[in-house]
Amino acid sequence: MGCGALIAPLLVTRQFDIVELTRAGRNEIRAVYGGFGLAIAAILALASSAPDLRAGICFSVAAALAGMAFGRIVSLIADRGIGRTPASYMILEAAAALSLVYAA
C-alpha cells in the first residue's frame, strides 16, 4: 500500500469510496499511507536484525496499529455501521497489533 500510495493515491482512497482528491488530499495520502507506511515497514525490518531495539519497535508499531483499529471502532459506533473494506482493515490492524505485542 505504501508504494501504491506514493505513486497513485487514488488506488488507496478508492477502496473507501473516495474517488476524487485535491492536491492537498493527494499529499495527505502520500504522506500517511505512503511515507509513513514505508517507514513502519523499514523499522519492522530493522527490528528483525536488531534484538536490542526489537521490543521498543514492536510495541510502538503495535500501538500505532491499535490506534488505527480503535479509530475504526469509534467510527463504527458513531456512524452505526462499517463498510466491508474498513472492517477488514480493522481486523487486520488489531491482529497485527496483537502479533507484534507477542513478538516483542
Secondary structure as GFF3:
##gff-version 3
##sequence-region A 1 104
A	DSSP	alpha_helix	2	7	.	.	.	ID=ss1
A	DSSP	alpha_helix	9	13	.	.	.	ID=ss2
A	DSSP	three_ten_helix	14	16	.	.	.	ID=ss3
A	DSSP	alpha_helix	23	29	.	.	.	ID=ss4
A	DSSP	pi_helix	30	35	.	.	.	ID=ss5
A	DSSP	alpha_helix	36	49	.	.	.	ID=ss6
A	DSSP	alpha_helix	51	79	.	.	.	ID=ss7
A	DSSP	alpha_helix	84	103	.	.	.	ID=ss8
###
